[in-house]
Amino acid sequence: MNAIEVEGLVKTFGGLRAVAEVDLLVPERSIYGLLGPNGAGKTTVVNMISGFLSPDRGVIRVHGRETHGLPPYRIAREGVARTYQNIRLFPGMTVLETVATGAYHRRRSTILGAVLLSRAERRERAEVTAKALALIERVGITASPGALAETLSYGDQRRVELSRALAAEPRVLLLDEPTAGMNDAESRQIGELLLGLRAEGLTLVLIEHNMRLVEEFCDEVTVMNSGAVLAVGTLAACLEQPDVREAYFGKRSDARRIETLRRARRG
Ligand SMILES: Nc1ncnc2c1ncn2[C@@H]1O[C@H](COP(=O)(O)OP(=O)(O)OP(=O)(O)O)[C@@H](O)[C@H]1O
């Protein structure tokens, strides 16, 4: 069973075909990498899967249900949550409050209950707080839950976003560069967390430039370039494709990193 199926996805901005006939199959309970150089169309694909953009054409299914063109809140109800490449935290909110907002669409109590602060409302708020605190700890946020989220280090802000997405109890989690700005040890911590989440049944799709992380934690990848799919499979298999190396790793710094990885694998 696939968690996500994408067929013939197209998105054009003015004259630019940002996503051109993209197919994507993400198996349930996998950690799936979406790779490619800057401007390849990765974020645009994720924006369409999560409903932030409507495709011009194509089909998107989440756990077998067609979701293309639905608004983000409806797609969230299908169990899809996401984080953003450019961190989006609410100004003036604490870490705890921010993470708790992720749980809001699961809340059962009514508006009247909230206004009157009914017993059910109080119980639910306590449950949400307890859940948020547990997530803050699990994701490894070092700052106090009472600190203003916007004052945190870049890495912790990313973790707050991740915790907020997890608070929605998703079945599919889309992560746009979850380890950007983190060092190797911090990135590995995120990788270990992803393994734990996969073991609990989640499907994880990550846009990631950190090749070590992809190598170590992704089951399979799709490599994009100029809006199209270049290669699908394990990272190792994709890296053997000359057009992938040329497109994705054309830059000298990337090429060096890839060579190191290939040599390490051979060794
Ligand atoms: N809202 C938009 N309006 C116009 N052009 C856009 C818009 N969003 C993305 N694009 C363009 O579409 C192309 C694909 O962008 P996208 O952000 O999906 O790439 P990406 O693979 O995620 O790149 P990066 O790794 O740099 O985030 C780029 O040329 C980008 O400039």
The ligand as a MOL file (V3000), in Angstrom:
LIG
                    3D

  0  0  0     0  0            999 V3000
M  V30 BEGIN CTAB
M  V30 COUNTS 31 33 0 0 0
M  V30 BEGIN ATOM
M  V30 1 N 4.9470 31.0020 -6.1030 0
M  V30 2 C 5.8240 30.9700 -7.1030 0
M  V30 3 N 5.7720 31.8670 -8.1130 0
M  V30 4 C 6.6390 31.8220 -9.1350 0
M  V30 5 N 7.6250 30.9200 -9.2570 0
M  V30 6 C 7.7460 30.0070 -8.2740 0
M  V30 7 C 6.8610 29.9850 -7.1480 0
M  V30 8 N 7.2120 28.9410 -6.3510 0
M  V30 9 C 8.2850 28.3720 -6.9320 0
M  V30 10 N 8.5900 28.9890 -8.0830 0
M  V30 11 C 9.6650 28.6120 -9.0110 0
M  V30 12 O 9.4770 27.2520 -9.3420 0
M  V30 13 C 10.7160 26.5670 -9.4300 0
M  V30 14 C 10.7150 25.4020 -8.4610 0
M  V30 15 O 10.7760 25.9280 -7.1340 0
M  V30 16 P 10.7660 25.0160 -5.8310 0
M  V30 17 O 10.7940 25.9430 -4.6690 0
M  V30 18 O 9.6690 24.0420 -5.9120 0
M  V30 19 O 12.1690 24.2850 -5.9810 0
M  V30 20 P 12.9490 23.4110 -4.9130 0
M  V30 21 O 13.3920 22.1850 -5.6070 0
M  V30 22 O 12.1310 23.2510 -3.6820 0
M  V30 23 O 14.2160 24.3160 -4.6220 0
M  V30 24 P 14.9870 24.6340 -3.2220 0
M  V30 25 O 15.8140 23.4200 -2.9170 0
M  V30 26 O 15.8190 25.8220 -3.5780 0
M  V30 27 O 13.9490 24.9240 -2.2170 0
M  V30 28 C 11.7950 27.6000 -9.1380 0
M  V30 29 O 12.2810 28.0820 -10.3790 0
M  V30 30 C 11.0520 28.6780 -8.3890 0
M  V30 31 O 11.6490 29.9370 -8.5930 0
M  V30 END ATOM
M  V30 BEGIN BOND
M  V30 1 1 1 2
M  V30 2 1 2 3
M  V30 3 2 2 7
M  V30 4 2 3 4
M  V30 5 1 4 5
M  V30 6 2 5 6
M  V30 7 1 6 7
M  V30 8 1 6 10
M  V30 9 1 7 8
M  V30 10 2 8 9
M  V30 11 1 9 10
M  V30 12 1 10 11
M  V30 13 1 11 12
M  V30 14 1 11 30
M  V30 15 1 12 13
M  V30 16 1 13 14
M  V30 17 1 13 28
M  V30 18 1 14 15
M  V30 19 1 15 16
M  V30 20 2 16 17
M  V30 21 1 16 18
M  V30 22 1 16 19
M  V30 23 1 19 20
M  V30 24 2 20 21
M  V30 25 1 20 22
M  V30 26 1 20 23
M  V30 27 1 23 24
M  V30 28 2 24 25
M  V30 29 1 24 26
M  V30 30 1 24 27
M  V30 31 1 28 29
M  V30 32 1 28 30
M  V30 33 1 30 31
M  V30 END BOND
M  V30 END CTAB
M  END
